[in-house]
Amino acid sequence: MNQEKEQIFSSTGSAGVTRRPYDRIYGNATRFSSSFDEVGRNVRRVSSIVENHPQISRGVLRGVVSEEVVEAVAGTEFEHLLEVAVPLQEFSQENAYLVYFAQNSASRQQLTSTEQMISATESDVMRSNPLERVRSVVESGLHFSDSIQEDQVDQLHSLWGPTFGWERHEVDALRRRLDGSRTTDPTDRDVWFSAVHDNGTIVSAAMAERLSIPGREGDLHLVENTEWRTRDEYAGRGLMTATLAMLNSRILSDFRHGGNGLPLIYAECNFQSRSDRAGAGAGLIVPSRERAPQIIVQNVLVNDGQDVPEGSLRDFTFMYMPRDVIESFYDPVQVDTMLRMTRS
């Protein structure tokens, strides 16, 4: 599988500093850090780029740091830049946090205050077993798949293109990467796909992408659930939650196959469309807000049909799947049961 030739519309980006869509510079750390001074220097560099380059209006630094670094942030110039802080003990990264530091230019004005977004997402909880969600969709006459057929590329592009900005060739590249991954060791997979079909038509779809970054105890495997989209005429039927349950099942099955521990499955959920509700239904939660608001401010544009000024960038709630949810609702038996309901 030649990933150089199969470029997709990536959500995670790659290691190091890269330019990202929507006038962003994004740095995925290339090493774990326990030095507050080192992290501070790197955050200042990102902030300096935003301040001195008009064509860059958002800079993000993401990485794994020690708990001492996170504690030292309080009361400093960096405190208001810390958007996300996730403790990693349950992912075998003792005394470590996944953090996002971000600097926005004054042009990126929030649609909703951080306080309002925090309040609105406090009550999001799982309301039914993911397996029950999946079973109800199958019993309704719909079916699931984890691949994209060649004659379905245009269908998927009609969902993801207008909403997220995918080009058709990127959808086709994802199709080929998914096909290629079927002949590789599951532990090497870095993209996953889940869709609900109604008589051959894709009516709900999502994907996931892996990025491994250095942690305190070896690499931390981040898997981002992203590109959540259900056709408007099928909205309100719980299809996205079921789609995500299937997606999570495939991811966890592959990781268990390799015995490499649990990945940190997460999502950046569009607040304006309240996609956090679908995430909660599939078992994702907002991390403790003791250290950070867990709100990603003015990140990207999503054409989600919301009643907001045209061209407005969206704010996102960070959510992840905790270990206890995985053990209770995505154990090997439940995962295998869900995967048997997938039909290519």
C-alpha positions in Angstrom: 0.0 0.0 0.0 1.7 3.2 -1.2 0.4 5.9 1.1 2.4 8.5 -0.8 0.1 7.9 -3.8 -3.1 7.6 -1.7 -3.5 11.0 -0.2 -6.7 11.6 1.7 -8.2 14.6 3.4 -6.4 14.0 6.6 -7.8 15.1 10.0 -4.8 14.1 12.2 -2.0 15.4 10.0 1.5 14.0 10.5 4.4 14.3 12.9 6.1 17.6 13.1 4.9 21.0 12.0 2.6 21.3 8.9 0.3 23.8 7.3 -3.3 22.7 7.6 -6.5 23.9 5.8 -8.2 27.0 7.1 -5.1 29.1 7.7 -3.7 26.9 10.4 -0.2 25.7 11.5 -0.3 22.5 13.3 2.5 20.9 15.4 2.3 17.3 16.4 5.1 16.8 18.9 7.9 14.4 18.0 8.9 13.6 21.6 7.5 13.4 25.1 8.3 16.4 27.3 8.6 16.7 31.1 10.1 20.2 30.8 7.8 23.2 31.3 10.4 25.5 29.8 10.7 23.3 26.7 6.9 23.2 26.2 6.7 27.0 26.9 9.3 27.7 24.2 7.4 25.6 21.7 4.1 27.2 22.5 5.7 30.7 22.1 7.1 29.6 18.7 3.6 28.7 17.5 2.1 31.9 18.9 4.8 33.9 17.2 3.9 32.4 13.8 0.3 33.4 14.3 1.2 36.9 15.5 3.7 37.6 12.7 2.2 35.9 9.6 -1.2 37.3 8.6 -1.9 34.2 6.4 -1.8 32.0 9.6 -4.7 32.7 12.0 -4.5 29.6 14.2 -1.6 27.7 15.6 -1.8 24.4 17.5 0.7 22.4 19.4 -0.3 18.9 20.4 1.7 16.3 22.3 2.2 14.2 25.4 3.7 16.0 28.5 4.2 15.1 32.1 1.6 15.9 34.8 4.1 18.4 36.3 4.1 20.4 33.0 0.3 20.6 33.1 0.3 21.7 36.7 2.9 24.3 36.1 0.7 25.9 33.4 -1.8 27.3 35.9 -1.4 31.0 36.4 1.0 31.5 33.6 0.8 33.2 30.2 0.0 29.7 28.7 -3.1 28.9 30.8 -5.6 30.5 28.4 -3.9 28.7 25.5 -4.5 25.2 27.0 -7.6 23.9 25.2 -7.4 20.2 25.9 -5.7 18.1 28.6 -6.4 14.4 28.9 -4.9 12.2 31.6 -3.4 9.1 30.1 -3.0 6.7 33.0 -5.7 4.4 31.6 -3.8 4.1 28.4 -0.5 3.0 30.1 1.0 6.4 30.1 1.6 7.1 33.7 1.9 10.6 35.0 1.2 12.0 31.4 -1.3 14.1 29.6 -2.3 14.6 26.0 -2.5 18.4 25.5 -3.5 20.9 22.9 -2.2 24.4 23.2 -3.7 26.9 20.6 -3.2 30.5 19.7 -5.9 32.2 17.6 -5.7 35.6 15.9 -8.3 38.2 16.7 -10.1 37.4 13.5 -11.3 34.0 14.8 -14.3 35.1 16.9 -16.3 32.4 18.7 -19.9 31.8 17.8 -20.7 30.7 21.4 -18.8 31.4 24.5 -16.6 28.7 26.1 -18.7 28.9 29.3 -21.9 28.2 27.3 -20.4 25.3 25.4 -19.1 23.7 28.6 -22.5 24.1 30.3 -24.4 22.7 27.2 -22.2 19.5 27.0 -22.1 18.7 30.7 -25.1 16.3 30.5 -24.1 14.3 27.4 -24.2 10.6 28.4 -24.6 7.2 26.8 -28.3 6.4 26.8 -28.3 2.9 25.3 -25.9 0.0 24.7 -24.0 0.5 21.4 -24.8 -3.2 20.5 -28.5 -2.4 20.9 -28.1 0.6 18.6 -26.5 -1.5 16.0 -29.0 -4.3 16.3 -31.9 -1.9 16.0 -30.5 -0.5 12.7 -30.1 -4.0 11.3 -33.6 -5.0 12.3 -35.0 -1.9 10.6 -33.8 -3.3 7.3 -30.6 -1.3 6.8 -27.1 -2.8 6.8 -23.5 -1.8 7.6 -20.3 -1.9 5.6 -16.6 -1.2 6.4 -15.5 -0.6 2.9 -16.2 1.7 -0.1 -17.2 0.1 -3.4 -16.0 1.8 -6.6 -19.5 2.7 -7.6 -20.1 4.3 -4.2 -17.4 6.9 -4.4 -19.7 9.5 -5.9 -22.3 8.8 -3.1 -19.8 9.4 -0.4 -18.4 12.4 -2.1 -21.9 13.9 -2.2 -21.9 13.7 1.6 -18.3 14.6 2.5 -17.5 17.0 -0.3 -20.0 19.8 0.4 -19.8 19.3 4.2 -16.1 18.8 4.9 -14.4 19.8 1.7 -13.2 16.4 0.4 -12.3 16.2 -3.3 -13.6 13.2 -5.2 -10.1 11.8 -5.8 -9.5 11.9 -2.0 -12.6 9.8 -1.4 -11.3 7.3 -4.1 -7.9 7.3 -2.4 -9.6 6.4 0.9 -11.4 3.5 -0.9 -8.1 2.2 -2.2 -6.4 2.5 1.1 -9.2 0.6 2.8 -9.0 -2.1 0.1 -5.2 -2.4 0.6 -5.5 -2.6 4.3 -7.4 -5.9 4.0 -4.2 -7.7 3.0 -2.0 -6.2 5.7 -1.6 -7.1 9.4 -4.5 -5.4 11.3 -2.0 -3.8 13.7 -0.6 -1.8 10.7 -4.0 -0.3 9.7 -4.2 3.5 10.0 -7.6 4.2 8.5 -11.1 2.7 9.1 -14.5 3.3 7.7 -18.1 2.6 8.7 -21.3 3.2 6.8 -25.0 2.5 6.9 -26.7 1.5 3.6 -30.3 1.6 2.5 -30.8 -0.5 -0.6 -27.3 0.2 -1.8 -27.3 3.9 -0.9 -24.9 5.2 1.7 -27.1 7.1 4.2 -24.6 7.6 7.1 -20.8 7.4 7.2 -17.8 8.1 9.3 -14.1 7.2 9.3 -11.2 7.0 11.7 -7.5 7.8 11.2 -4.5 6.9 13.4 -1.6 9.0 14.4 1.1 7.7 16.8 3.0 10.2 18.9 5.7 9.8 21.5 4.4 9.2 25.0 6.1 8.7 28.3 5.8 4.9 28.0 6.3 4.3 24.3 4.1 5.6 21.5 0.6 6.8 22.3 -1.8 5.6 19.5 -4.4 8.3 18.8 -7.3 7.3 16.6 -9.6 10.1 15.6 -13.2 9.4 14.7 -14.2 12.0 12.1 -16.3 13.0 9.1 -19.6 12.2 10.7 -22.4 12.7 8.2 -25.9 11.4 7.8 -28.1 12.2 4.9 -30.6 14.9 5.9 -33.7 12.7 5.2 -32.3 10.0 7.6 -31.5 12.3 10.5 -32.9 11.7 13.9 -32.9 7.9 13.7 -29.7 7.2 15.7 -27.8 6.1 12.6 -24.6 8.0 13.3 -24.4 6.6 16.8 -24.7 3.1 15.4 -22.2 4.0 12.6 -19.7 5.0 15.3 -20.3 1.9 17.4 -19.4 -0.2 14.3 -16.3 2.0 13.7 -15.1 1.7 17.3 -15.6 -2.1 17.1 -13.4 -2.5 14.1 -10.7 -0.3 15.6 -10.7 -2.1 18.9 -10.7 -5.5 17.2 -7.6 -4.6 15.2 -5.8 -3.3 18.2 -6.6 -6.4 20.3 -5.4 -8.6 17.5 -1.9 -7.0 17.9 -1.9 -7.0 21.6 -0.4 -3.5 21.6 -2.8 -2.1 24.3 -5.7 0.2 23.8 -5.7 3.2 21.5 -7.0 6.6 22.6 -10.1 6.8 20.5 -11.3 10.4 20.4 -13.3 12.9 18.4 -13.4 16.7 17.9 -17.2 17.2 17.9 -18.8 20.2 16.1 -20.6 22.1 18.8 -22.8 24.1 16.5 -24.4 20.9 15.1 -24.2 19.2 18.5 -22.4 16.1 17.1 -21.2 15.5 20.7 -24.6 13.9 21.3 -23.9 11.2 18.7 -20.4 10.7 20.2 -21.9 10.3 23.7 -24.4 7.7 22.4 -21.4 5.6 21.1 -19.6 5.9 24.5 -17.4 9.0 24.1 -17.1 11.4 27.1 -15.7 14.8 27.7 -12.5 14.5 29.8 -12.4 16.2 33.2 -12.4 19.9 32.9 -10.2 20.4 35.9 -7.1 21.3 33.8 -8.6 22.6 30.5 -12.0 23.5 29.0 -11.8 20.6 26.5 -13.1 23.1 23.8 -11.3 23.5 20.5 -11.9 27.1 19.6 -12.7 28.3 16.0 -11.0 25.4 14.3 -12.4 24.7 10.9 -15.4 25.3 8.7 -18.1 22.7 8.4 -21.0 23.2 6.1 -23.5 21.7 8.5 -26.6 23.8 7.6 -26.7 25.5 11.0 -28.2 29.0 11.3 -25.0 30.9 11.7 -23.3 33.6 9.6 -22.1 32.1 6.3 -18.4 31.1 6.4 -18.3 30.9 10.2 -15.6 28.6 11.6 -16.9 26.0 14.1 -16.0 25.3 17.7 -15.5 21.7 18.8 -15.9 19.7 22.0 -13.1 17.2 22.6 -14.4 13.7 23.6 -12.7 10.4 24.1 -13.5 6.8 24.9 -12.5 5.8 28.5 -11.3 2.4 29.4 -14.3 1.5 31.5 -16.6 2.1 28.6 -14.4 -0.1 26.4 -14.5 -2.9 29.0 -18.2 -2.6 29.6 -19.6 -2.0 26.1 -16.9 -3.0 23.6 -15.6 -6.2 25.2 -14.4 -8.9 22.7 -17.8 -10.7 22.7 -19.8 -7.6 22.0 -17.4 -6.4 19.4 -17.5 -9.7 17.5 -21.3 -9.6 17.6 -21.4 -6.2 16.1 -18.8 -7.0 13.4 -20.7 -10.0 12.3 -23.5 -7.6 11.4 -21.1 -5.8 8.9 -21.6 -6.7 5.3 -19.3 -5.3 2.6 
